[in-house]
Amino acid sequence: MAILFFVYGLAFFSLGLVVAIYPKSRSSYWLANNLWLIAAFAILHGLNEWVDMLLIVRNSTETTVLTIARTILLPLSFLFLLQFGTNGVLDLKLRHRTLRILPGVLAAAWAIMVAGSDRPLIMADIGARYLLAAPGIFLTAYSFMAFRATLEIPANEKPRSYLNIAILGLLLYGLVAGMIVPDAGFFPASVLNYTHFRDAVGVPVQAVRVLCAVLIAYGLVRVLTIFDMEMKETLIRARVDLDLKVRERTQELIGANRDLEQEIADHRRAEVLLKQERDRTQGYLNIAGVIMLALDPDGTVNMINRKGCEILGYPEQEIIGRNWFEMALPAYEREETRNVFRRMMTGSIAPFETHENAIVTGSGERRTIGWHNTLLRDRSSAIIGSLSSGEDITERKRAEEARRESEERYRDLFENANDAIFVVDADLNYIDANKKAEELFGYPRQEILRMNILDVIPPEQNPRSKKELEKLKNKQSYDKFVGKMRARDGRWLDIEVSSSPIVRDGTVVGSRDIVRDITERRRLEEELMKREKLESLGVLAGGLAHDFNNLLTGILGNLSMARMYAGHSDKLLTKLTEAEKASQRARDLTQQLLTFSKGGAPVKATVDLSRLIRETASFALSGSRVTCLYRMADTLWSADVDAGQIGQVISNLIINADQAMPEGGAITITGENVVLEPGNMLSLKEGPYVRISIQDQGAGIRAEHLPKIFDPYFTTKQKGSGLGLASSYSIVQRHEGHLAVESVLGFGTTFHLFLPANAGTRPEDTRSHEVVLHGEGTVLVVDDEEMIRTVAGEMLKAIGYEVEFASNGGEAVQRYQEALLANRPFAAVVMDLTMPGGMGGQEAIAKLKEIDPGVRAIVSSGYSQDPVVAHFRMYGFAGVVSKPYELSIISAVLHQVISGAGAEDVSKGTDKGSGQQE
């Protein structure tokens, strides 16, 4: 029995797979849309029979999973078949529209039967066969019979035969699968059941079902196969017929095209003749609205039309027979016109085909007439007079004159405008430009008129320009379109454009663009942004420099002491000297960082700039292959500057120029006196300035790099720090000056330095102090860093001083007061300005001044955000010394302060500036 269920399930499962993969596009419309229902029924039904087989093999009807699967698969498969049969009846238009709800109704009835039964499993099987299987199978058979009737295959009856086999299988299957059910003890299941069928027929009902499945599968597959083959043959025949028809139609078209060409040629000839006739007719029509005038060879009027009489203001009888020139022409051109007419009548000159002249009407009004002339000849070709048609163009001439005056006024405004003005057409081609456009961008007008907007704007601006053009085409104007435009020399200018559309006959045909050069304004805006960026970086740079200087103070101090104690050991002195030079280079880098901070204010003195430039340039170019040319004004003004900081700027710029010429060359340094007016383009205060220009012969700077060269840490050199130009820029800003650059790739670079001048003050002596001066007395060293106190103490003791220490301002005030009470006052106080966690130097000096107005205090700082370092005397200090300490400098400052000879920041005197540059 199990083998029957296996073969039964295999037959239906195979039928489902074949139908599922069959190329449905080649079958009939009804089958193509519904074959998937047959496939679903066959596959699910085949699976159901295999589940039955497994139940038989296991000899159990109570296997939960298999039983549930069978309960679901059987009704679901028959439901698909029921839907197929219903669709067939509906799609084949057999007028049974109420069948549309049949699957749903029967499925609901089946569900009610199962739910209301005390034996749901057996009732699900029986209900599925009675309510779903039988109607579905018979409707399907009915659909196939209806489909068979629609086939038109007179030459081949095989599809109908195979359909008959499938229909027979379906009808028989409807009986054995839809009517023969398991015994349930009630009619008709108590009569039409498996047991009675086997007893009556002699074979199990499953064997008959297998036979039905084979008949259905064989018939349906054979029908589909024949349809597929016949469809292929039909396609081949259709393609052959189509090729034949295409060839025939092509020959017809060739002949028709030949006839059409001949017809077109005839039509064109007819058009030429028609045009000639139309031109003559049009000429006659045009004359009807103008003066028609015929003159004899002596100028007598022998014919004039009505239009001529109307314009002249005379009746025809008063015109005919009179001399035209005497009657109608103004006196000032009468004789000249008559002479020309006489020469035409004698044939000595050709007639003027068109000309204009004034006439005087009967009322004395003057009107302008445009004439078209021809000579009248007799049969022998002798000239017998002239025939003229004249158009009154007085109003047109007046309008032209008014337009000419308007155009002259427009042209005057156009040409003398302060902004560049361009006129472009709808394709963005320039069609006009004013003088300012030529001056601003350097292109002659004729060259501009051969150009397109896209030729002079950067590629990335093209989409935006086209978008703005679309606005104009919608008759809108846009204001302040900001972009770039290339000048003739290759420079990119920042521009601001205002445009308005040019409209003719309701269509935008172009635009007028007013272009303003805002390059300088953008430069000044970028300059302001750059200043703000440097100021924000200054806080960070100053803090780093402060901490770094504290470390360097210990390093350089100990190195100075070590050199004193080294004796005559050349090797040891050499190593110590090298270490000291390395530390000094680190100090120079720290000095560059200091210039970013707000506290890095310059300590100014009146300086001979010419001397400072020459000394700095000589030092910076030592050992270089580059020479230096000086073009200094004979009376170059002095300036109140920090000599060390300005020397650093000049050194940075010269080293930059030297590095730009690795093969050698010449640097030209120019010094000039200039006076800036109020509102100058540099945004500097009015007054006298010294302009220093440093020009190299290097390769120049790329245009995209120029806006960034003063940015901190921007460098294009492998060994550059990116601080040289940034620190130089910051130094110049602190001196209320200006640093700018100009460069053309391939032609070198020029830096321009503007410094406020002091023309009436003698420069101070800025020679360096390198001699170590010994002294005596007790010095109070105030610093929050123990290392700095220790180093400073050892340095001062080495040159003869006694030293005491304080870690903050409060402790310093207390020790100073105790020393006064003990009658052993300090000779000097060396005080740090910034001491976190305690009283700072500025507050401490104020309290010391209250205790002892004669206190001799020296401010010591590596960095401060206060102006105390630059203006130390204003805050009560007698001198200033910068960290890191050098023995020669601190000894000189102490000597000057204690001796009362006047104090200055001598540490600045030996600062040659940084030797590093990006």
Secondary structure as UniProt FT lines:
FT   HELIX           2..21
FT   HELIX           24..26
FT   HELIX           29..58
FT   HELIX           64..91
FT   TURN            92..93
FT   HELIX           97..101
FT   HELIX           102..115
FT   HELIX           120..127
FT   HELIX           128..133
FT   HELIX           134..150
FT   TURN            154..155
FT   HELIX           158..178
FT   TURN            187..191
FT   HELIX           194..201
FT   HELIX           205..287
FT   TURN            288..289
FT   STRAND          291..295
FT   TURN            297..298
FT   STRAND          300..304
FT   HELIX           306..312
FT   HELIX           316..319
FT   TURN            320..321
FT   HELIX           324..328
FT   HELIX           331..346
FT   STRAND          354..360
FT   TURN            362..363
FT   STRAND          366..377
FT   TURN            379..380
FT   STRAND          383..392
FT   HELIX           394..415
FT   STRAND          420..425
FT   TURN            426..427
FT   STRAND          429..433
FT   HELIX           435..441
FT   HELIX           445..448
FT   TURN            449..450
FT   HELIX           453..455
FT   HELIX           459..461
FT   HELIX           462..473
FT   TURN            474..475
FT   STRAND          478..486
FT   TURN            488..489
FT   STRAND          492..504
FT   TURN            505..506
FT   STRAND          507..517
FT   HELIX           519..565
FT   TURN            566..568
FT   HELIX           570..594
FT   TURN            595..596
FT   TURN            598..599
FT   STRAND          605..607
FT   HELIX           609..620
FT   TURN            621..623
FT   STRAND          626..632
FT   TURN            634..635
FT   STRAND          638..641
FT   HELIX           643..659
FT   TURN            662..663
FT   STRAND          665..676
FT   TURN            678..679
FT   TURN            681..682
FT   STRAND          687..695
FT   TURN            703..705
FT   HELIX           706..708
FT   TURN            709..710
FT   TURN            712..713
FT   TURN            718..719
FT   HELIX           724..734
FT   TURN            735..736
FT   STRAND          738..743
FT   TURN            745..746
FT   STRAND          749..756
FT   TURN            759..760
FT   STRAND          778..782
FT   HELIX           786..798
FT   TURN            799..800
FT   STRAND          802..806
FT   HELIX           809..821
FT   TURN            822..823
FT   STRAND          828..832
FT   TURN            836..837
FT   HELIX           841..851
FT   TURN            853..854
FT   STRAND          857..861
FT   TURN            867..871
FT   HELIX           872..875
FT   STRAND          879..882
FT   HELIX           887..899
FT   HELIX           906..910
//
